[in-house]
Amino acid sequence: MTRNSVCIVILLSLFYLVPTSHAQKYGAVCFPDGGHPDWQLWIASLDGFCFHYPPIYKPVRANSKVFALAQELRPQARLLFWLTNKPFKLEELRSLTPSGEAPEPIQLGGLTFYYSGSGGDQVGYSDHYFLNLRGRLLHIEVDDPYIDNPSSDDTKDSVQEILKTFRTF
């Protein structure tokens, strides 16, 4: 072989031996439309999902059970994501909502989430989204600061924009 061929073989071998980043590995799934250019990407590779979040949020806690995002200007406004070991059972979601009412299905980004707002006289409670993630329950809580009314429209809009980017793999 020529010297150039040997160099190419060595470079290609190194490329395949070097582990790829999560963004490269899951890029086709997590960036189907190119995404929002200034948003960050969260990849839960062990649980098989990813989503993007805007720069107004920052990660504040991540462990094996809970991932949280807090708003930069209002750190008490948080989104909490946790994947339970409970099987997803639509008929049991009612027991997880503050109002005790069944959550409403909502289509976001091609997935069906189940949404429960604070509801009626339940002012001051968090909003909740639930997702069937391969038979397990993914619970997303919108913990916005409450004074006399439920979470702000801005927070609700940003949460739905985030959930539209949610992908599974």
N, C-alpha and C positions, 0 to 999 in steps of 0.2 A: 504494500500500500504506500501511497505517497504520504509525505509529511502532512499535507493539508487534510487528507482523509483521516489520518490518525488523530489530529487535533479536533476535527469535527466529531469523531466517535467519542473522544474523551469528554468534550463539552456536553454532548448529548447524554452521556452516562451520568455526568454530574448533575445535570438538570433533572433527570429522573430519580436520582438518589436523594436530592435535597427536598425535604418536606415542603409542600406548598402551604401557603397561608390559608386560613379559613375562607377569606374573601375569594381567593382564587379557586379553592376547592368547591365552594358552593355558589360561585358567581352566577352561573346560568340560572339557578333557582332564585337566589336572593336579589338579583339585578335584572329581572325580566325586561323592564322598560328603560333601563339605565338609571332609574331612581331619581331622587332629588339630589342635585349635585352637592349641596351643602349639608345634607343630613348624615348622621352617623349610622353605622350598621351594628346591630347586635346579633350574634350567631350563637345559638344554644345547640352546639353540635351533638352533644349526647342525647338531647331530647328531640332533635330533628326539626327545629324551627328557626326562623330568622325574621327580623323586621328592622325597619329604619325609623329613626327618631330625629326630630328637628333640633337645631342648636340651642333652643330655649331650655332643653332638658339636659341633664348630666346624670350618669350612673352614680348612685349613692350607696348601693348595697347589692352585692351579688354573692350568693352562696349556692349550695346544691339545691335549695328549695325555693328561694325567692330572688327575683331580680327587681330592682326598683329604679325608677327615674324620677328626679326632682326637677322642678322648674328652677332655672338660674335665679330669677328675680323674686320668686316666691317659693323657697325651698320646702315649705310645709305642704305645697301642692305636689302630690306624688302619684305615680302610676306604679302599682305593684302587680307583678306577674308571678304566679306560682302554679306549678304543675303538680297536681296531687296524684297519689297512688290509687285514688278512688276511681272506679270505672265511671265513665260518663253515662248518666241516666237522666234523660230529659225530665222525667216525672219527679225527680228529686231536686231539681234546681230551685224550685219554689222555697224549699227549706233553707236555702243559702242566701236568700234575698232579705233585706231589712223589712220590706213591706209584707213579706209572706205571699206575694203574688207571683204567678208564673212569669218568667222573663219572656220578652217578645223576640222572635227571630229577626235578625237584621243582616242583610248581605253586604259585606265589605271586602273588596279585593278578591271576589270569587269564593269567599268562605262564608259559612253561616255562623254568626255569633249570636248569642242570646243575651239581650240587654235588659237590665233592670235599673231604672232610675230610682230616685229617692221616693217618688210616688206619694201623692196625696198629702196627708199630714205627717209624712216621714221626713220633713225638712231637716237637714243636718246629717243625713246618712250618705254614705258613699254611693256612687253609681258602680254597677258591676257588669262585666261582660264575661260570658262563659263560652268555651269552645271545646268541641269534641276533637281531641288530638289523638288520633289512632286509638280510640277507645278509652282514653284517660281524660280527666277533667282539667283543663287549663282555665284558671280563674284570674281575671284581670280586674283590679279594683282601682277606681278613680278616686283618690283621696284628696280632694280639693279643700282648701280651708272654707269652712262654713260659718257664717255669722247668722244671717237671717234667711238665706236662700240657698238652693242647691248649687252645684258646681257651675262655674261661669260658662257662658256659651263658647268663649274662646277655648277653654279647656276641653269642653265636649267636642268642639270641632277638631282640635289638634289630636285628641285621642282617636277619633274616627279616621283621621288622615293617617295616623300611625298604624292603625289596624288594617287599613287598606293595603299596606305594604307587607303584611304578615304572610309568610310563606312556610310551607312544610316540605321536608325532604326525608 
